[in-house]
Amino acid sequence: MAGTQPRDAAYPPAGMPPTPAAAGMPLVRAVNVMKSFHGNQVLKGIDMDVHRGEVVCLLGPSGSGSTASSWAMTTGAAPSIGSTTSG
């Protein structure tokens, strides 16, 4: 569209305080995340920060915990131990 700015061109809008992500804080943070399913520990001490504009890909063989990691960091599925935050 002519005359429109990209979404991030004036972010945050004038007069608004910066969001944590705009202030350099991570959008997603995982600290010492551990998760077990039926006695099988699939996540063991995951630490990770994802900042605005980053693209992250988790790769691993079936059963390695890549899907469990994604769920724990994006859907709020409670880890057995540790913490996740998103902002």
PDB file of N, CA, C and O in Angstrom:
ATOM      1  N   MET A   1       0.831  -1.175   0.000  1.00  0.00           N
ATOM      2  CA  MET A   1       0.000   0.000   0.000  1.00  0.00           C
ATOM      3  C   MET A   1       0.877   1.240   0.000  1.00  0.00           C
ATOM      4  O   MET A   1       1.835   1.332   0.767  1.00  0.00           O
ATOM      5  N   ALA A   2       0.558   2.162  -0.834  1.00  0.00           N
ATOM      6  CA  ALA A   2       1.337   3.388  -0.921  1.00  0.00           C
ATOM      7  C   ALA A   2       1.159   4.219   0.337  1.00  0.00           C
ATOM      8  O   ALA A   2       0.046   4.375   0.839  1.00  0.00           O
ATOM      9  N   GLY A   3       2.268   4.753   0.843  1.00  0.00           N
ATOM     10  CA  GLY A   3       2.200   5.658   1.982  1.00  0.00           C
ATOM     11  C   GLY A   3       2.144   4.990   3.340  1.00  0.00           C
ATOM     12  O   GLY A   3       2.085   5.683   4.355  1.00  0.00           O
ATOM     13  N   THR A   4       2.160   3.663   3.395  1.00  0.00           N
ATOM     14  CA  THR A   4       2.137   2.996   4.695  1.00  0.00           C
ATOM     15  C   THR A   4       3.547   2.635   5.102  1.00  0.00           C
ATOM     16  O   THR A   4       4.408   2.396   4.255  1.00  0.00           O
ATOM     17  N   GLN A   5       3.780   2.595   6.397  1.00  0.00           N
ATOM     18  CA  GLN A   5       5.084   2.223   6.921  1.00  0.00           C
ATOM     19  C   GLN A   5       5.074   0.754   7.287  1.00  0.00           C
ATOM     20  O   GLN A   5       4.026   0.204   7.625  1.00  0.00           O
ATOM     21  N   PRO A   6       6.240   0.109   7.222  1.00  0.00           N
ATOM     22  CA  PRO A   6       6.307  -1.253   7.761  1.00  0.00           C
ATOM     23  C   PRO A   6       5.921  -1.222   9.233  1.00  0.00           C
ATOM     24  O   PRO A   6       6.124  -0.208   9.900  1.00  0.00           O
ATOM     25  N   ARG A   7       5.386  -2.280   9.733  1.00  0.00           N
ATOM     26  CA  ARG A   7       4.878  -2.337  11.099  1.00  0.00           C
ATOM     27  C   ARG A   7       5.897  -1.879  12.127  1.00  0.00           C
ATOM     28  O   ARG A   7       5.532  -1.204  13.090  1.00  0.00           O
ATOM     29  N   ASP A   8       7.152  -2.224  11.950  1.00  0.00           N
ATOM     30  CA  ASP A   8       8.169  -1.905  12.943  1.00  0.00           C
ATOM     31  C   ASP A   8       8.849  -0.557  12.719  1.00  0.00           C
ATOM     32  O   ASP A   8       9.726  -0.183  13.497  1.00  0.00           O
ATOM     33  N   ALA A   9       8.474   0.173  11.688  1.00  0.00           N
ATOM     34  CA  ALA A   9       9.172   1.411  11.365  1.00  0.00           C
ATOM     35  C   ALA A   9       9.075   2.438  12.485  1.00  0.00           C
ATOM     36  O   ALA A   9      10.044   3.154  12.737  1.00  0.00           O
ATOM     37  N   ALA A  10       7.947   2.530  13.157  1.00  0.00           N
ATOM     38  CA  ALA A  10       7.778   3.514  14.228  1.00  0.00           C
ATOM     39  C   ALA A  10       7.363   2.806  15.508  1.00  0.00           C
ATOM     40  O   ALA A  10       6.419   3.222  16.179  1.00  0.00           O
ATOM     41  N   TYR A  11       8.059   1.754  15.837  1.00  0.00           N
ATOM     42  CA  TYR A  11       7.682   0.961  17.004  1.00  0.00           C
ATOM     43  C   TYR A  11       8.624   1.241  18.148  1.00  0.00           C
ATOM     44  O   TYR A  11       9.833   1.176  17.927  1.00  0.00           O
ATOM     45  N   PRO A  12       8.189   1.542  19.326  1.00  0.00           N
ATOM     46  CA  PRO A  12       6.783   1.790  19.674  1.00  0.00           C
ATOM     47  C   PRO A  12       6.326   3.142  19.152  1.00  0.00           C
ATOM     48  O   PRO A  12       7.158   3.997  18.849  1.00  0.00           O
ATOM     49  N   PRO A  13       5.008   3.352  19.039  1.00  0.00           N
ATOM     50  CA  PRO A  13       4.501   4.638  18.558  1.00  0.00           C
ATOM     51  C   PRO A  13       4.989   5.782  19.447  1.00  0.00           C
ATOM     52  O   PRO A  13       5.257   5.591  20.633  1.00  0.00           O
ATOM     53  N   ALA A  14       5.098   6.958  18.862  1.00  0.00           N
ATOM     54  CA  ALA A  14       5.559   8.133  19.605  1.00  0.00           C
ATOM     55  C   ALA A  14       4.727   8.325  20.869  1.00  0.00           C
ATOM     56  O   ALA A  14       3.501   8.225  20.843  1.00  0.00           O
ATOM     57  N   GLY A  15       5.410   8.599  21.966  1.00  0.00           N
ATOM     58  CA  GLY A  15       4.733   8.840  23.239  1.00  0.00           C
ATOM     59  C   GLY A  15       4.449   7.597  24.053  1.00  0.00           C
ATOM     60  O   GLY A  15       4.021   7.703  25.202  1.00  0.00           O
ATOM     61  N   MET A  16       4.677   6.414  23.490  1.00  0.00           N
ATOM     62  CA  MET A  16       4.425   5.168  24.205  1.00  0.00           C
ATOM     63  C   MET A  16       5.750   4.634  24.753  1.00  0.00           C
ATOM     64  O   MET A  16       6.779   4.723  24.083  1.00  0.00           O
ATOM     65  N   PRO A  17       5.725   4.080  25.971  1.00  0.00           N
ATOM     66  CA  PRO A  17       6.968   3.494  26.494  1.00  0.00           C
ATOM     67  C   PRO A  17       7.333   2.253  25.696  1.00  0.00           C
ATOM     68  O   PRO A  17       6.448   1.577  25.171  1.00  0.00           O
ATOM     69  N   PRO A  18       8.606   1.943  25.595  1.00  0.00           N
ATOM     70  CA  PRO A  18       9.002   0.748  24.846  1.00  0.00           C
ATOM     71  C   PRO A  18       8.529  -0.510  25.554  1.00  0.00           C
ATOM     72  O   PRO A  18       8.498  -0.578  26.783  1.00  0.00           O
ATOM     73  N   THR A  19       8.166  -1.491  24.767  1.00  0.00           N
ATOM     74  CA  THR A  19       7.822  -2.789  25.336  1.00  0.00           C
ATOM     75  C   THR A  19       9.119  -3.464  25.769  1.00  0.00           C
ATOM     76  O   THR A  19      10.197  -3.041  25.350  1.00  0.00           O
ATOM     77  N   PRO A  20       9.037  -4.511  26.604  1.00  0.00           N
ATOM     78  CA  PRO A  20      10.269  -5.207  26.982  1.00  0.00           C
ATOM     79  C   PRO A  20      11.066  -5.672  25.765  1.00  0.00           C
ATOM     80  O   PRO A  20      12.296  -5.605  25.765  1.00  0.00           O
ATOM     81  N   ALA A  21      10.363  -6.148  24.717  1.00  0.00           N
ATOM     82  CA  ALA A  21      11.065  -6.622  23.531  1.00  0.00           C
ATOM     83  C   ALA A  21      11.775  -5.473  22.827  1.00  0.00           C
ATOM     84  O   ALA A  21      12.908  -5.635  22.374  1.00  0.00           O
ATOM     85  N   ALA A  22      11.122  -4.306  22.728  1.00  0.00           N
ATOM     86  CA  ALA A  22      11.741  -3.157  22.073  1.00  0.00           C
ATOM     87  C   ALA A  22      12.892  -2.625  22.904  1.00  0.00           C
ATOM     88  O   ALA A  22      13.800  -1.994  22.364  1.00  0.00           O
ATOM     89  N   ALA A  23      12.873  -2.865  24.202  1.00  0.00           N
ATOM     90  CA  ALA A  23      13.930  -2.393  25.087  1.00  0.00           C
ATOM     91  C   ALA A  23      15.118  -3.344  25.122  1.00  0.00           C
ATOM     92  O   ALA A  23      16.044  -3.141  25.907  1.00  0.00           O
ATOM     93  N   GLY A  24      15.109  -4.381  24.284  1.00  0.00           N
ATOM     94  CA  GLY A  24      16.229  -5.308  24.212  1.00  0.00           C
ATOM     95  C   GLY A  24      16.060  -6.561  25.051  1.00  0.00           C
ATOM     96  O   GLY A  24      16.937  -7.425  25.049  1.00  0.00           O
ATOM     97  N   MET A  25      14.949  -6.676  25.769  1.00  0.00           N
ATOM     98  CA  MET A  25      14.710  -7.883  26.546  1.00  0.00           C
ATOM     99  C   MET A  25      14.182  -8.968  25.609  1.00  0.00           C
ATOM    100  O   MET A  25      13.577  -8.649  24.585  1.00  0.00           O
ATOM    101  N   PRO A  26      14.398 -10.237  25.935  1.00  0.00           N
ATOM    102  CA  PRO A  26      13.934 -11.303  25.050  1.00  0.00           C
ATOM    103  C   PRO A  26      12.406 -11.383  25.010  1.00  0.00           C
ATOM    104  O   PRO A  26      11.727 -11.092  25.995  1.00  0.00           O
ATOM    105  N   LEU A  27      11.882 -11.782  23.849  1.00  0.00           N
ATOM    106  CA  LEU A  27      10.456 -12.048  23.728  1.00  0.00           C
ATOM    107  C   LEU A  27      10.098 -13.338  24.457  1.00  0.00           C
ATOM    108  O   LEU A  27       9.031 -13.451  25.060  1.00  0.00           O
ATOM    109  N   VAL A  28      11.001 -14.304  24.390  1.00  0.00           N
ATOM    110  CA  VAL A  28      10.800 -15.596  25.046  1.00  0.00           C
ATOM    111  C   VAL A  28      12.077 -15.931  25.805  1.00  0.00           C
ATOM    112  O   VAL A  28      13.179 -15.808  25.270  1.00  0.00           O
ATOM    113  N   ARG A  29      11.923 -16.348  27.035  1.00  0.00           N
ATOM    114  CA  ARG A  29      13.074 -16.768  27.849  1.00  0.00           C
ATOM    115  C   ARG A  29      12.726 -18.083  28.534  1.00  0.00           C
ATOM    116  O   ARG A  29      11.650 -18.232  29.112  1.00  0.00           O
ATOM    117  N   ALA A  30      13.645 -19.027  28.462  1.00  0.00           N
ATOM    118  CA  ALA A  30      13.523 -20.300  29.174  1.00  0.00           C
ATOM    119  C   ALA A  30      14.736 -20.428  30.084  1.00  0.00           C
ATOM    120  O   ALA A  30      15.870 -20.215  29.653  1.00  0.00           O
ATOM    121  N   VAL A  31      14.495 -20.775  31.343  1.00  0.00           N
ATOM    122  CA  VAL A  31      15.571 -20.898  32.321  1.00  0.00           C
ATOM    123  C   VAL A  31      15.465 -22.254  33.014  1.00  0.00           C
ATOM    124  O   VAL A  31      14.485 -22.531  33.706  1.00  0.00           O
ATOM    125  N   ASN A  32      16.476 -23.093  32.822  1.00  0.00           N
ATOM    126  CA  ASN A  32      16.577 -24.400  33.468  1.00  0.00           C
ATOM    127  C   ASN A  32      15.296 -25.218  33.319  1.00  0.00           C
ATOM    128  O   ASN A  32      14.827 -25.819  34.285  1.00  0.00           O
ATOM    129  N   VAL A  33      14.728 -25.242  32.111  1.00  0.00           N
ATOM    130  CA  VAL A  33      13.459 -25.942  31.880  1.00  0.00           C
ATOM    131  C   VAL A  33      13.701 -27.441  31.812  1.00  0.00           C
ATOM    132  O   VAL A  33      14.545 -27.924  31.058  1.00  0.00           O
ATOM    133  N   MET A  34      12.943 -28.154  32.616  1.00  0.00           N
ATOM    134  CA  MET A  34      12.962 -29.618  32.614  1.00  0.00           C
ATOM    135  C   MET A  34      11.522 -30.101  32.515  1.00  0.00           C
ATOM    136  O   MET A  34      10.625 -29.517  33.124  1.00  0.00           O
ATOM    137  N   LYS A  35      11.299 -31.163  31.750  1.00  0.00           N
ATOM    138  CA  LYS A  35       9.963 -31.700  31.586  1.00  0.00           C
ATOM    139  C   LYS A  35      10.039 -33.206  31.494  1.00  0.00           C
ATOM    140  O   LYS A  35      10.896 -33.763  30.809  1.00  0.00           O
ATOM    141  N   SER A  36       9.127 -33.857  32.199  1.00  0.00           N
ATOM    142  CA  SER A  36       9.030 -35.311  32.164  1.00  0.00           C
ATOM    143  C   SER A  36       7.628 -35.724  31.766  1.00  0.00           C
ATOM    144  O   SER A  36       6.651 -35.070  32.131  1.00  0.00           O
ATOM    145  N   PHE A  37       7.533 -36.804  31.020  1.00  0.00           N
ATOM    146  CA  PHE A  37       6.260 -37.406  30.663  1.00  0.00           C
ATOM    147  C   PHE A  37       6.309 -38.863  31.062  1.00  0.00           C
ATOM    148  O   PHE A  37       7.162 -39.614  30.588  1.00  0.00           O
ATOM    149  N   HIS A  38       5.396 -39.269  31.934  1.00  0.00           N
ATOM    150  CA  HIS A  38       5.309 -40.668  32.374  1.00  0.00           C
ATOM    151  C   HIS A  38       6.657 -41.218  32.830  1.00  0.00           C
ATOM    152  O   HIS A  38       7.023 -42.345  32.496  1.00  0.00           O
ATOM    153  N   GLY A  39       7.390 -40.410  33.597  1.00  0.00           N
ATOM    154  CA  GLY A  39       8.680 -40.839  34.130  1.00  0.00           C
ATOM    155  C   GLY A  39       9.847 -40.729  33.172  1.00  0.00           C
ATOM    156  O   GLY A  39      10.978 -41.043  33.544  1.00  0.00           O
ATOM    157  N   ASN A  40       9.602 -40.287  31.937  1.00  0.00           N
ATOM    158  CA  ASN A  40      10.658 -40.144  30.952  1.00  0.00           C
ATOM    159  C   ASN A  40      11.035 -38.663  30.848  1.00  0.00           C
ATOM    160  O   ASN A  40      10.225 -37.859  30.386  1.00  0.00           O
ATOM    161  N   GLN A  41      12.247 -38.287  31.269  1.00  0.00           N
ATOM    162  CA  GLN A  41      12.677 -36.892  31.224  1.00  0.00           C
ATOM    163  C   GLN A  41      13.073 -36.544  29.798  1.00  0.00           C
ATOM    164  O   GLN A  41      14.028 -37.095  29.250  1.00  0.00           O
ATOM    165  N   VAL A  42      12.304 -35.598  29.192  1.00  0.00           N
ATOM    166  CA  VAL A  42      12.563 -35.237  27.795  1.00  0.00           C
ATOM    167  C   VAL A  42      13.265 -33.892  27.650  1.00  0.00           C
ATOM    168  O   VAL A  42      13.910 -33.650  26.629  1.00  0.00           O
ATOM    169  N   LEU A  43      13.159 -33.018  28.639  1.00  0.00           N
ATOM    170  CA  LEU A  43      13.893 -31.761  28.638  1.00  0.00           C
ATOM    171  C   LEU A  43      14.767 -31.720  29.875  1.00  0.00           C
ATOM    172  O   LEU A  43      14.296 -31.981  30.981  1.00  0.00           O
ATOM    173  N   LYS A  44      16.033 -31.394  29.694  1.00  0.00           N
ATOM    174  CA  LYS A  44      16.990 -31.445  30.804  1.00  0.00           C
ATOM    175  C   LYS A  44      17.787 -30.148  30.864  1.00  0.00           C
ATOM    176  O   LYS A  44      18.848 -30.043  30.250  1.00  0.00           O
ATOM    177  N   GLY A  45      17.287 -29.170  31.594  1.00  0.00           N
ATOM    178  CA  GLY A  45      18.021 -27.938  31.826  1.00  0.00           C
ATOM    179  C   GLY A  45      18.151 -27.035  30.611  1.00  0.00           C
ATOM    180  O   GLY A  45      19.249 -26.563  30.317  1.00  0.00           O
ATOM    181  N   ILE A  46      17.066 -26.784  29.903  1.00  0.00           N
ATOM    182  CA  ILE A  46      17.083 -25.932  28.710  1.00  0.00           C
ATOM    183  C   ILE A  46      17.126 -24.459  29.125  1.00  0.00           C
ATOM    184  O   ILE A  46      16.290 -24.008  29.909  1.00  0.00           O
ATOM    185  N   ASP A  47      18.099 -23.713  28.599  1.00  0.00           N
ATOM    186  CA  ASP A  47      18.197 -22.258  28.762  1.00  0.00           C
ATOM    187  C   ASP A  47      18.206 -21.653  27.368  1.00  0.00           C
ATOM    188  O   ASP A  47      18.981 -22.069  26.506  1.00  0.00           O
ATOM    189  N   MET A  48      17.332 -20.660  27.150  1.00  0.00           N
ATOM    190  CA  MET A  48      17.268 -20.066  25.822  1.00  0.00           C
ATOM    191  C   MET A  48      16.582 -18.712  25.876  1.00  0.00           C
ATOM    192  O   MET A  48      15.596 -18.543  26.593  1.00  0.00           O
ATOM    193  N   ASP A  49      17.098 -17.743  25.121  1.00  0.00           N
ATOM    194  CA  ASP A  49      16.462 -16.444  24.919  1.00  0.00           C
ATOM    195  C   ASP A  49      16.198 -16.276  23.436  1.00  0.00           C
ATOM    196  O   ASP A  49      17.043 -16.610  22.606  1.00  0.00           O
ATOM    197  N   VAL A  50      15.021 -15.756  23.103  1.00  0.00           N
ATOM    198  CA  VAL A  50      14.678 -15.426  21.724  1.00  0.00           C
ATOM    199  C   VAL A  50      14.304 -13.952  21.704  1.00  0.00           C
ATOM    200  O   VAL A  50      13.380 -13.525  22.397  1.00  0.00           O
ATOM    201  N   HIS A  51      15.035 -13.174  20.899  1.00  0.00           N
ATOM    202  CA  HIS A  51      14.810 -11.732  20.818  1.00  0.00           C
ATOM    203  C   HIS A  51      13.986 -11.378  19.587  1.00  0.00           C
ATOM    204  O   HIS A  51      13.883 -12.160  18.642  1.00  0.00           O
ATOM    205  N   ARG A  52      13.403 -10.185  19.617  1.00  0.00           N
ATOM    206  CA  ARG A  52      12.606  -9.669  18.505  1.00  0.00           C
ATOM    207  C   ARG A  52      13.393  -9.797  17.200  1.00  0.00           C
ATOM    208  O   ARG A  52      14.554  -9.398  17.119  1.00  0.00           O
ATOM    209  N   GLY A  53      12.740 -10.360  16.184  1.00  0.00           N
ATOM    210  CA  GLY A  53      13.355 -10.497  14.874  1.00  0.00           C
ATOM    211  C   GLY A  53      14.129 -11.784  14.666  1.00  0.00           C
ATOM    212  O   GLY A  53      14.499 -12.098  13.535  1.00  0.00           O
ATOM    213  N   GLU A  54      14.382 -12.534  15.723  1.00  0.00           N
ATOM    214  CA  GLU A  54      15.114 -13.799  15.574  1.00  0.00           C
ATOM    215  C   GLU A  54      14.174 -14.905  15.110  1.00  0.00           C
ATOM    216  O   GLU A  54      12.989 -14.922  15.445  1.00  0.00           O
ATOM    217  N   VAL A  55      14.722 -15.807  14.348  1.00  0.00           N
ATOM    218  CA  VAL A  55      14.007 -17.005  13.928  1.00  0.00           C
ATOM    219  C   VAL A  55      14.760 -18.184  14.514  1.00  0.00           C
ATOM    220  O   VAL A  55      15.973 -18.303  14.341  1.00  0.00           O
ATOM    221  N   VAL A  56      14.038 -19.057  15.208  1.00  0.00           N
ATOM    222  CA  VAL A  56      14.669 -20.189  15.882  1.00  0.00           C
ATOM    223  C   VAL A  56      14.065 -21.482  15.357  1.00  0.00           C
ATOM    224  O   VAL A  56      12.851 -21.587  15.187  1.00  0.00           O
ATOM    225  N   CYS A  57      14.903 -22.441  15.107  1.00  0.00           N
ATOM    226  CA  CYS A  57      14.462 -23.752  14.646  1.00  0.00           C
ATOM    227  C   CYS A  57      15.036 -24.801  15.595  1.00  0.00           C
ATOM    228  O   CYS A  57      16.242 -24.818  15.844  1.00  0.00           O
ATOM    229  N   LEU A  58      14.194 -25.660  16.116  1.00  0.00           N
ATOM    230  CA  LEU A  58      14.639 -26.746  16.991  1.00  0.00           C
ATOM    231  C   LEU A  58      14.589 -28.039  16.193  1.00  0.00           C
ATOM    232  O   LEU A  58      13.535 -28.434  15.694  1.00  0.00           O
ATOM    233  N   LEU A  59      15.725 -28.687  16.080  1.00  0.00           N
ATOM    234  CA  LEU A  59      15.819 -29.927  15.316  1.00  0.00           C
ATOM    235  C   LEU A  59      16.251 -31.059  16.219  1.00  0.00           C
ATOM    236  O   LEU A  59      17.068 -30.873  17.121  1.00  0.00           O
ATOM    237  N   GLY A  60      15.704 -32.226  15.975  1.00  0.00           N
ATOM    238  CA  GLY A  60      16.121 -33.396  16.718  1.00  0.00           C
ATOM    239  C   GLY A  60      15.342 -34.609  16.266  1.00  0.00           C
ATOM    240  O   GLY A  60      14.271 -34.478  15.674  1.00  0.00           O
ATOM    241  N   PRO A  61      15.866 -35.777  16.536  1.00  0.00           N
ATOM    242  CA  PRO A  61      15.149 -36.994  16.153  1.00  0.00           C
ATOM    243  C   PRO A  61      13.879 -37.162  16.990  1.00  0.00           C
ATOM    244  O   PRO A  61      13.710 -36.509  18.019  1.00  0.00           O
ATOM    245  N   SER A  62      13.020 -38.020  16.545  1.00  0.00           N
ATOM    246  CA  SER A  62      11.779 -38.303  17.256  1.00  0.00           C
ATOM    247  C   SER A  62      12.077 -38.662  18.710  1.00  0.00           C
ATOM    248  O   SER A  62      12.915 -39.520  18.992  1.00  0.00           O
ATOM    249  N   GLY A  63      11.374 -37.989  19.632  1.00  0.00           N
ATOM    250  CA  GLY A  63      11.552 -38.271  21.049  1.00  0.00           C
ATOM    251  C   GLY A  63      12.661 -37.493  21.719  1.00  0.00           C
ATOM    252  O   GLY A  63      12.942 -37.718  22.896  1.00  0.00           O
ATOM    253  N   SER A  64      13.301 -36.578  20.999  1.00  0.00           N
ATOM    254  CA  SER A  64      14.429 -35.846  21.584  1.00  0.00           C
ATOM    255  C   SER A  64      14.016 -34.624  22.396  1.00  0.00           C
ATOM    256  O   SER A  64      14.845 -34.047  23.100  1.00  0.00           O
ATOM    257  N   GLY A  65      12.745 -34.218  22.310  1.00  0.00           N
ATOM    258  CA  GLY A  65      12.267 -33.095  23.113  1.00  0.00           C
ATOM    259  C   GLY A  65      12.078 -31.796  22.358  1.00  0.00           C
ATOM    260  O   GLY A  65      11.759 -30.779  22.974  1.00  0.00           O
ATOM    261  N   SER A  66      12.262 -31.792  21.041  1.00  0.00           N
ATOM    262  CA  SER A  66      12.116 -30.536  20.294  1.00  0.00           C
ATOM    263  C   SER A  66      10.677 -30.027  20.343  1.00  0.00           C
ATOM    264  O   SER A  66      10.465 -28.826  20.513  1.00  0.00           O
ATOM    265  N   THR A  67       9.702 -30.888  20.203  1.00  0.00           N
ATOM    266  CA  THR A  67       8.300 -30.462  20.284  1.00  0.00           C
ATOM    267  C   THR A  67       7.947 -30.048  21.702  1.00  0.00           C
ATOM    268  O   THR A  67       7.258 -29.046  21.892  1.00  0.00           O
ATOM    269  N   ALA A  68       8.397 -30.785  22.691  1.00  0.00           N
ATOM    270  CA  ALA A  68       8.130 -30.419  24.092  1.00  0.00           C
ATOM    271  C   ALA A  68       8.748 -29.067  24.418  1.00  0.00           C
ATOM    272  O   ALA A  68       8.159 -28.288  25.167  1.00  0.00           O
ATOM    273  N   SER A  69       9.931 -28.773  23.868  1.00  0.00           N
ATOM    274  CA  SER A  69      10.559 -27.473  24.075  1.00  0.00           C
ATOM    275  C   SER A  69       9.704 -26.365  23.489  1.00  0.00           C
ATOM    276  O   SER A  69       9.483 -25.337  24.128  1.00  0.00           O
ATOM    277  N   SER A  70       9.226 -26.577  22.275  1.00  0.00           N
ATOM    278  CA  SER A  70       8.384 -25.579  21.622  1.00  0.00           C
ATOM    279  C   SER A  70       7.124 -25.327  22.434  1.00  0.00           C
ATOM    280  O   SER A  70       6.746 -24.173  22.639  1.00  0.00           O
ATOM    281  N   TRP A  71       6.474 -26.370  22.895  1.00  0.00           N
ATOM    282  CA  TRP A  71       5.251 -26.216  23.694  1.00  0.00           C
ATOM    283  C   TRP A  71       5.536 -25.451  24.975  1.00  0.00           C
ATOM    284  O   TRP A  71       4.786 -24.549  25.347  1.00  0.00           O
ATOM    285  N   ALA A  72       6.612 -25.809  25.645  1.00  0.00           N
ATOM    286  CA  ALA A  72       6.927 -25.172  26.924  1.00  0.00           C
ATOM    287  C   ALA A  72       7.189 -23.682  26.763  1.00  0.00           C
ATOM    288  O   ALA A  72       6.885 -22.899  27.662  1.00  0.00           O
ATOM    289  N   MET A  73       7.746 -23.285  25.634  1.00  0.00           N
ATOM    290  CA  MET A  73       8.107 -21.878  25.450  1.00  0.00           C
ATOM    291  C   MET A  73       7.033 -21.044  24.771  1.00  0.00           C
ATOM    292  O   MET A  73       7.060 -19.818  24.875  1.00  0.00           O
ATOM    293  N   THR A  74       6.093 -21.665  24.083  1.00  0.00           N
ATOM    294  CA  THR A  74       5.111 -20.877  23.332  1.00  0.00           C
ATOM    295  C   THR A  74       3.685 -21.001  23.837  1.00  0.00           C
ATOM    296  O   THR A  74       2.902 -20.067  23.668  1.00  0.00           O
ATOM    297  N   THR A  75       3.321 -22.107  24.442  1.00  0.00           N
ATOM    298  CA  THR A  75       1.927 -22.287  24.853  1.00  0.00           C
ATOM    299  C   THR A  75       1.729 -22.136  26.348  1.00  0.00           C
ATOM    300  O   THR A  75       0.596 -22.137  26.828  1.00  0.00           O
ATOM    301  N   GLY A  76       2.799 -22.009  27.075  1.00  0.00           N
ATOM    302  CA  GLY A  76       2.666 -21.893  28.516  1.00  0.00           C
ATOM    303  C   GLY A  76       2.497 -23.230  29.213  1.00  0.00           C
ATOM    304  O   GLY A  76       2.150 -23.263  30.394  1.00  0.00           O
ATOM    305  N   ALA A  77       2.735 -24.350  28.505  1.00  0.00           N
ATOM    306  CA  ALA A  77       2.684 -25.655  29.154  1.00  0.00           C
ATOM    307  C   ALA A  77       3.725 -25.656  30.266  1.00  0.00           C
ATOM    308  O   ALA A  77       4.911 -25.440  30.016  1.00  0.00           O
ATOM    309  N   ALA A  78       3.290 -25.890  31.456  1.00  0.00           N
ATOM    310  CA  ALA A  78       4.172 -25.757  32.619  1.00  0.00           C
ATOM    311  C   ALA A  78       5.310 -26.774  32.586  1.00  0.00           C
ATOM    312  O   ALA A  78       5.072 -27.975  32.455  1.00  0.00           O
ATOM    313  N   PRO A  79       6.552 -26.289  32.705  1.00  0.00           N
ATOM    314  CA  PRO A  79       7.656 -27.237  32.822  1.00  0.00           C
ATOM    315  C   PRO A  79       7.609 -27.924  34.186  1.00  0.00           C
ATOM    316  O   PRO A  79       7.042 -27.377  35.132  1.00  0.00           O
ATOM    317  N   SER A  80       8.195 -29.109  34.297  1.00  0.00           N
ATOM    318  CA  SER A  80       8.268 -29.794  35.591  1.00  0.00           C
ATOM    319  C   SER A  80       9.139 -28.994  36.547  1.00  0.00           C
ATOM    320  O   SER A  80       8.832 -28.892  37.734  1.00  0.00           O
ATOM    321  N   ILE A  81      10.230 -28.423  36.030  1.00  0.00           N
ATOM    322  CA  ILE A  81      11.151 -27.596  36.794  1.00  0.00           C
ATOM    323  C   ILE A  81      11.591 -26.462  35.869  1.00  0.00           C
ATOM    324  O   ILE A  81      11.664 -26.648  34.654  1.00  0.00           O
ATOM    325  N   GLY A  82      11.882 -25.302  36.429  1.00  0.00           N
ATOM    326  CA  GLY A  82      12.351 -24.171  35.638  1.00  0.00           C
ATOM    327  C   GLY A  82      11.228 -23.206  35.343  1.00  0.00           C
ATOM    328  O   GLY A  82      10.135 -23.325  35.898  1.00  0.00           O
ATOM    329  N   SER A  83      11.497 -22.235  34.459  1.00  0.00           N
ATOM    330  CA  SER A  83      10.479 -21.245  34.139  1.00  0.00           C
ATOM    331  C   SER A  83      10.594 -20.793  32.690  1.00  0.00           C
ATOM    332  O   SER A  83      11.672 -20.818  32.097  1.00  0.00           O
ATOM    333  N   THR A  84       9.467 -20.383  32.139  1.00  0.00           N
ATOM    334  CA  THR A  84       9.430 -19.765  30.823  1.00  0.00           C
ATOM    335  C   THR A  84       8.644 -18.464  30.939  1.00  0.00           C
ATOM    336  O   THR A  84       7.669 -18.385  31.687  1.00  0.00           O
ATOM    337  N   THR A  85       9.068 -17.454  30.204  1.00  0.00           N
ATOM    338  CA  THR A  85       8.332 -16.197  30.151  1.00  0.00           C
ATOM    339  C   THR A  85       8.289 -15.724  28.704  1.00  0.00           C
ATOM    340  O   THR A  85       9.189 -16.010  27.914  1.00  0.00           O
ATOM    341  N   SER A  86       7.242 -15.005  28.378  1.00  0.00           N
ATOM    342  CA  SER A  86       7.150 -14.404  27.048  1.00  0.00           C
ATOM    343  C   SER A  86       6.566 -13.014  27.212  1.00  0.00           C
ATOM    344  O   SER A  86       5.754 -12.765  28.103  1.00  0.00           O
ATOM    345  N   GLY A  87       6.991 -12.115  26.340  1.00  0.00           N
ATOM    346  CA  GLY A  87       6.511 -10.755  26.482  1.00  0.00           C
ATOM    347  C   GLY A  87       6.310 -10.046  25.198  1.00  0.00           C
ATOM    348  O   GLY A  87       5.905  -8.884  25.193  1.00  0.00           O
TER     349      GLY A  87
END
